Amino acid sequence: MPDRRSFEAFMGPKPSVHLLERNALKDRLELLIKNIPASMAGALIVSLAIVVYVWNHGKGYPVALWFALNLLIVVPRLWLFRVYRTKASGGDGRWKWGRWFIGLTFLAGVVWGLLPWLVLDVDMPEEMLVIMLIMFGMISGSMPSYAPVFSAYASFSVPASVGLAGKLFLEGGDNTILGILVLAFLVANLIFCWNHRGLILANIYQRIEKESLLADLEHRTMEAEKANRDKSRLLAATSHDLRQPLHALNLFLSSLEGQLTQDAQRQLLEKARMSGAALGELLNSLLDLSRLDAGEVRVEMTSFDLGGLLERCAGEFRPLAEDKGLKLRVDAESGRVVRSDPVLLARVMRNLLSNAVRYTEAGEILIRAGQRNGKAVIEVRDSGKGMAPEHLPHVFDEFFQIENPERDRDKGLGLGLAIVRRLTDLLEIAVDVESVPGKGSCFRLELPSATLPVTQDSNDAAVSRPARIRDLVGMLVMVVDDDRTILDAMRILLRGWDCEVLAAEGMDEALDEIRRHDYPAPDALLVDYRLRGEHTGIDAVRAVRAHFGRSIPAIVISGEAERDAETEARRHGLGFARKPIEAEAIARLLLKLRNGNEEEAAGA
């Protein structure tokens, strides 16, 4: 059996072999041992043919002995094949089985090298020619099976060829020339096998390198996606802390409005509010994108009246459109039912309408709902500037804007349509755009219709109207928020509207405040969702209601990016608003609560 040193001379040094070479060695041994059954079957068939041929020439005993030796080698080689398939593993295991196989292959070569010594008779040219042709065939025919591992082929071909050449050299005379030809044939086959091994090895290396590159690419892609998700989760997780100071800023600016008397002061205030609004828009857009990219947005599918949702969205933007002299119309049949997530679809519509109002200087904006191929189709058409065909493939890209190289915030941030694309993909809604320069654009949504009956919400056709602050005079409002800055801002804002204010930083402090001063039941509760400790704003609402033994109208205000807070608030029949919220919106919510429209406020 060849020792480890000779094996490593052919295979490469085991301890320092590169990972690529280790994998190549595994594949070469796999090819080698996979060929064992076929090569053994071929060898047995040839051996039986030799036995039959030689037996008929009166040399039965020697050839029978040779065949028995062949069987002794074939059986362990087949056993090796079976054991390797079931037990061999990576690393040292492959080297062990490789050494065993090459050792058995060497013994097989020795047995074939004995054949000429047992049966070859130089005085019978015909028989000698048959034996030599058979051995040449075995030596060259075994090459495809053994070529993956050169040492395996050498272990068989060298002893077989040397045995034949030695017999011919011993006979002398013209047989010496035949012996030299046998050795030349051996050398030629070894060279050919070495070259063939190189082609096999190159093939294996190319495949392994390709697999390695693909695995590395997949790993790097997964790392990049994980980094993006981690970034998005971080941004989403910090949304509460980012919204808090912006919410307080808006409240303080609104409180200043009634205290400024000079036009110059009012102009400065308006510019500050515009800057705050731009910051809020940017923050909300970035947080929306981060939540979508991080997979934090959950879809809650339901059947609802599409016309009511479109009217509601149009009502929010009608004042902005009228300020620009634009007409905003809705052409939708009442009672058209679709199946989607109404909250996310409303977000899509608000972004499309915001885009239409911003880029339309004259004419009208039309929201139309219809039916096509069994699906509901929503169109948002405007008479704005339109877009050139080369810009259309990029309109849903982040920060893509036409004619805004200076990044003028009055022209938007370039994130609204990117959010539209993310949301429509999430809702599995088809969206496309058509546009003609100078004539306007049309954004088209296609979503599933539904047949379930939906009760018309009395709030569906409501529009946003300026709140009448004077109607809030004397209203007792309890505010619960663990941020003292926001608490101070809310106190100043509400007192500026001549409301009475109870302010507390948590649930326990709110109850203590009520008990200490024996306050009557508040007319409304404005509570932050996330409070200190284990309590939430909803816990505070329940505790205050339990104390007074009655249902007190309440609004939950949250800076959370996830929808958990909103879902929980609406499940308890409470109104919900997301920070930062404008003072005008707070006033409208309080008016709804004071007028007894708690259900309408809960749908805000």
Buried (B, 14 or more C-beta within 10 A) or exposed (E): EBEEEBBBEBBBEBEEBEEEBBBBBBBBBBBBBBBBEEBBEBBBEBBEEBBEBBBEBEBEEBBBEBBEBBEEBBEBBBEBBEEBEEEBEEEEEBBEBBBBBBBBBBBBBBBBBBBBBBBBBBEEEEBBEBBBEBBBEBBBBBBBBBBBBBBBBBBBBBBBBBBBBBBBBEBEEEBBEBBEBBBEBBEEBBEBBBEBBEEBBEEBBEEBEEEEEEEEEEEEEEEEEEEEBEEBBEBBBBBBEBBBBBBBBBBBBBBBBEEEEEEEEEEEBEEBBEEBBBBBBEBBBBBBBBBBBBEBBEEEEEBBBBBBBBBBBBBBBBEBBEEEEBEBBBEBEEEBBBBBBBBBBBBBBBBBBBBBBBBBEEBBBBBBBEEEEEBBBBBBBBBBBBBEEEBBEEBBEBEBBBEBEEEEBEBBBBBBBBBBBBBBEBBEBEBEBBBEEEEBBBBBBBBBBBEEEBEEBEBBBBEBEEBEBEBBEEBBBBBBBBBEBBBBBBBBBBEBBEBBBBBBBBBBBBBEBBEEEEBEBBBBBBBBBBBEEEBBBBBBBBBBBEBEEEEBBBBBBBBBBBBEBBEBBBEEEBBBBBBBBBBEBBBBBBBBBBEEBBEBBBBB
